[in-house]
Amino acid sequence: MMMFRGMDTSASALTANRLRLDTIAANIANANTTRANLVDGVWQPYRRKLVELAPKSNQSFENVLQAAVGTVYGQTEQGVRVTAIREDNTPFKRVYNPEHPDANEEGYVLLPNVDVMKEMVDMISASRAYEANVTVLNATKSMMMKAFEIK
């Protein structure tokens, strides 16, 4: 139904931002994990994960606007979707610590490519986007309730 489009759009954004927050939490939790994957008999550190988002509809703004105004008929799916969760391919950090159990022959340890400060900035961004979509969802719900009260 047309009246639930705003809620559907906000719901898709809430789902996407929740996944972003979960991914960021996993990155922070594994910021010091030196044994995440066994590759060719050698342990590799944890690789930072990134969530890729895209609009559900590939239509132009003009087409979406005309469909919303009613001059063009047809269902346009609105909102956001997760296209992929990919690994960040930036190099691992090398730290000199010969006492570490995962140190190589030269005494260097490979640490994950997770920067906690970047993750915190991303977390604030995702949580603000989540809060904004909750506000939109509540405003939409309030408008619908007021519309039902009209006599």
N, C-alpha and C positions, 0 to 999 in steps of 0.2 A: 504494500500500500504506500501511497505517496506520503502520508503523514508520518510514517515511521522512518523515512529516509535519513533525517537528521540523526536519529538515534542509531541507525545502522552505521552511519559514517563515524560517529563518536565511538561506537562499540568496537569497530575495526581498529581505530587508533588506540583505544585502551588495550586491546589485545596485543597489538604490535609493541607498544611501550612497555607493557608488562614483560614481554619476551626480552626486550632490550635490557630492562632492569635485572632480569634473571641472568642474562649473559654477562652483564657487568659484575654482578655478584660472584659468578663463577670465576671471572678473571681475577678479581681481588682475592678470592679464596685461594687461588692457585698461583699467586704472585711469587712464591718461593719454591714451587714444586719443580725439582730438578729431574724427577723420574716420572714422566707422563706417558711417553710412548717408547716402546722397544723397537728400534729400527736397526736391522742387520746386527743384532746382538749388542747394540749400544743404546743406552738410555738417552732419550732426548727430553729437554725441558718442555714444560707446558707452553703452548702457543696461544697468544691472545686471540679471542674470538670476536668477530664483528658481525652485527646484524645489518643486512641490506634491506631497505624498504623501497617500495614503489607504489604509485597509485594503482588502484584496481582497474581504472578505466584509462585507456590510451587515447581518449578523445581530446580534442582541443577545448580550450576554455569556452570559446564561442558556442560550440555544439552543446556543451553541458549547460551553459546559460540559457540557450534557446529551449532546451528540453525542460529546464526548470520553470521558465516563463510560460511555456505551453505552446510556443509557435512551432516546435518540432516535437513529434510524438515518438516515443520509444523509451525503453528502459535503459538508463545509463547507470551502471554500477559505480557507486561512489565510495570513497574511503581509501584505506591504505592496506597493503598486504606485505608480508615478509617474502622476499624473493630468495634469500639465502642466508645461511650463517656460515661465514667463511673464516678461515684462519688468516691472521695478519702475518705476512712474510718478512717483516723487518727482522734483522739479525738478532740473535740472542746476545745478552750482556755477558761479557767475559770478566770475571772477578778473580783476582789472585788470592787463593786460599788453599795452600797445600795440605792442610789438615782435614779438609772436607772429604768425605768418602767418595764423592763423584769427581774429584779433581783429576785432571789428565796428568800425563808424565811431566809437563812443565809446571804444574801446580795451579792451573786455571780451571775454574768451574764455570760451566755455561748455566746462566740463569734465564728464566722466562723473559720474553719481550714485553712484559706487562709493566706499564708505568702507572703506579697507583694514583698519581695526580691527574693524569689523563682520564683514568677511570672515574675519579670523583667528579670531574667536570662533565663527563658523559652521563654520569648518574644524576647530577643536578638537572641537566638538560632533559633527560628522559622523565624524571619525576615531575618537572614543571609542565612538560607536554601532557603527561598523564593527568595532572591536576586541572589543566586547561580543558581537557576533554571531559572530565567529570563535571566541570562547571557548565560546559555546553550541554551535556546530557541532562543535568538538573534544570537548566533554563528551558530546554525543549519540553521536558516533562511538565514543568510549571505552565508553559504556554498551552499545552494540550489539556491540562486540567482546567484552566481558565476557559478554554474554548468549549469544554463540555458543560460549563456552568451557564453559557449563554442561552437565554430563553427565546 
